[in-house]
Amino acid sequence: MHVLLDNVGLFRRGFLGTVALTGLSALLALSLGTVLALFRVCPVPPLRAFGAAGVTVLCNTPLTLLFFGVTLGLPMVGLSGLSYFTLAVLTLGVYTSAFVCEALRSGVNTVDVGQAEAARSLGMSFSQTARLVVLPQAGRAVVPPVGSLMITLTKNSALAGGFSVYELFSVEKSLVERGYAILTVFLWVSVAYLLLILTISGLFRILEHRLAVSR
């Protein structure tokens, strides 16, 4: 317990860093993933091809390799003004967006084709049909898998600690370097991650319950 009490400031900073990193990355992943999902199901072949290519590349690229590519590659093309925190958000958000896209696309496939056809018969455009008819129903179906993706994103955020971003994993490294027992530090960091994951799980369970369709 004295490890936590003696270093409560470090733990608070690392915890808030992980919360901010996870939250911003999740917003980016959900937004970009929705756009990619629309590309995957839209009737325009170039957009479908672009969406498919993007998802294929991101899903088959190791996250650590992507971190190296972003943190080392973007400064080489003149984007050296971005902080490591911003680069980490971009990396985690873009990477997770590919999996969000596939989850949403699977949800779109559960929506009856007749509903989209009915919307088009009423004169609605593809974007209106997707935004007002298809995506709201698909969203209900994919709340559990998207929740699992957000939990995975939280755990993946630990990689940012190896790229000069201060979060919970950085706290562990700092305290071990100060001579604290690694198992004790690891225990408290694990408790912090567990608290975050349980909170996310609880929020998605509430969301799933509220969006459930009465039978």
N, C-alpha and C positions, 0 to 999 in steps of 0.2 A: 504493500500500500504506500510505503514511503516514496517509492519511485514516482507514483502518480502525484502525490501531494507536493513533493519537492520540485516537480517539473510541470505543474498544472498549466503554466503559461504556454509551454511548448506543446503540450497535448491539445490545448484549446486552439492554438494557431494551426496545428496540423489537422485537427478535426474540421475546423472551419474551411481550411484549404481544400480538403477532400470533398466537403459538402458543395463548395462553390464550383470546383472542378467537375463534379458529377452532375450538378444541376445544369450548368451551362452546356456541358457536352450533351446531356439528355435533350435539352431544347433544340440544339442543332441537329441531333440525330433524328428526332421525331419530325422536324420540319423538312430536312433534306430527304429522309426516308419516305415521307409522304409524296414529295415531288418525284422521286425515283419510281415509286409504285405507280403513280399516274403515267409516267413515261412507259413503264412496262406494259400497261394495259391500253394505252391510247392507240387510235387507229392510224397514226402517222408512223410509217416504217422507220425513218431515221431516228425518231425519238425512242421508239421501242429498242432499236439497236443500241443507241447510246445508253439507255437504262440498263439493258442486259450486259453490255460490256463493262459499265461501271460497277455493277453488282458482282460480276465474275471476278474482276480484278481485286476489288476490296475484300471479298470473302476468301480469296485464296492467297492473300498477302499477310504474312505474320505481323501482328501488331507492333512487335519490337522493331522489325524492319521498317515499318511505316513511320514509327517515331524517329528513327535515324534519318529516313528520307526527308521528313518534314523539317526537323530541327537543323539538319545540316544542308539540305537542298535549298530551302526557301531563302536563307541568307545569301546563298551563292547567286541567286537570280535577282538580288537587290532588295529583298524583303527583310532586311536586317533590323528594322525598327520594331518588329513584333517581339513581345516578351515571351519567355519560355512558357509561361502560364497560358498565354493566348495560343501558342503553337500546340500545347498539349490539348487544349479544348478542341482545336481544329482537328487534330489527329484522332482523338477519341470519338468526337462527334461524327466525322466523316466515315470512320471505320464502322461504327455501330449503325449508321444510317443504312448500310447495305443489308444488314440483318433485319432492321425495322421494315425496310422495303419488302423483303421476302415474306415477313409475317403479315404485312398489310395485303400483299398480293394473294396470299392464301385466304385471307379473310374476304377479299373481293370475290374469289371463286366460290364462296359459300352463298353469295347473294344470287337470288334467282334471276336468270337472264331476262325473264319476262318483265321485271321491274324496270330494267334499263330500256328495254324496247318500248314499254309504256311511256316512259319519260320522253324518249325521242319522238314518239307519236304525238306528244303534246307540244312539240316544237322546242324542247329544251336542247341546248348545245351539249357537247361532250363534257365540257368543264362544269356546266350546271348539273348535269346528270351525276357526274362523279362527286361533286361537292354536296349536293342536296339529297341524293338518293343512295348512291352506292357506298361512299366512304362512311357515312354515319352508321349504316348497318354492318359494314365490315369492321368498323372500330369496336363494336360490341363483341364481336367474335374473337378479336385478337388481344383483348386486355390481358389475359393470363400470359401468353407468350411474350408480349411487349414488357410486362412486368418482370419476367425472367431476364429479358435483355437488359433492363435497367439495373438489375442486381449484378449481372455480369459486367456491365459498364462500371459500376462502383468498385468491383474487385480489380478490373483492368486499370483503374485510375492509379493503382499503386506503381505502375510502370513509369508514371510521370516523375516519381521521386528520383529515378535514375537520370533524369534530364533537367536537373536544377529547378524543379518545381517543389515548393515546400508543402507537403501533405503528410498523412499519417505514416507512410513508409519512411519519409525523411526523418520523422521524429524517432523512429526505431534506430536508424543509422546514427543519428546524433547522440542518442543516449548510450548506445553500445560503445561508441567512440569515447564517451566520458567514463567508461569503466563499469557501467551497470550490467547486471547479469542479463544475457541475451534472452533467456527463457522468460524472465519476469517482464522485460520490456515487450517481448512478443505477445505475452498474455494480455497486457493492457491494450496494445494496439489491436489485437484480435477482438477484444471486447468492444472497442470503438467501432470497428467494421461491422461486428454483429449487430450493434445498436442501429447503425445506418441501414443494414439490410433488412432487419425486422421492421423498421419504420417504412421502408419502401414497400415491403410485402404487405403490410397493413393498409397502406394507402391504396394499393392496387386491388386488394380484396374489397375495400369499401367501394372503389370505383366500379368493380365488376358487379357488386351487389346492386348498386344504384342504376347501372345500365342494363341490368338483366331484364329480359322481356317476360312479362307475366304470362303464364300459360293457363 
